[in-house]
């Protein structure tokens, strides 16, 4: 597999996580946009101020879980397990 240089920057990582989230939304029966793309909130990644909170943080699971009828923590865990960056 060829490394994508954009994955070394937050915008590239955000796009990668958005694709993973879109796949999960589609799989969970979420609505699709007219172009066929699964709908989901925009992914915003940040670097936590405290290192014990990890390398990156996002609230996208909290935003996406409600419309899907899922528990945010479970969605976050599933995203983490599927996201290959």
Buried (B, 14 or more C-beta within 10 A) or exposed (E): EEEEEEBEEBEBBBBBBBBBBBBBBBEBEBEEEEEEEBBBBEBEBEEEEEEEEEEBBBEBBEBBBEBBEBEBEEBBEBBEEEBEE
